[in-house]
């Protein structure tokens, strides 16, 4: 078992090795973080996908971001079990369900079942759905990079 003090990434982060990739991922993130979907909802989606993917860096970062946005501890603690918590509204639930489906695309034959898509379309128009899809794709890319190199929480903070 690795001791906490022994934690270190396997290599330099890929976006540091390929600055064009950093710019591309940041541009994708900027495209998703627009006023079409509330920032708190987007950040909840990023946190949930990061929890599923086991990306400790993004779980830490997005939890902190949500606190800065005024999110309560009760809701932060409940994101992983949002289905059983009444504090999430219908739009947030639809976004979280979509995030889970798109993050776990190999878990079922129909990665995004019609009922999940229909619920998302009840709360979001086409531009907002596009925003959610881009945000979910982006956070999954970041999660995979961080998990792949075993990026350690806090290293980026200097």
Buried (B, 14 or more C-beta within 10 A) or exposed (E): EEEEEEBEBEEEBBBEEEEEBBEBBEEBBEEBBBEBBBEBBBBBBBBBBBBBBEBBBBBBBBBEBBEEEEBEEEBBEBBEEBEEBEEBEEBBBBBBBBBBBBBEEEEEEEEBEEEBBEBBEEBBEEEBBBBBBBBBBBBBBBBEBBBBBBBBBEEEEE
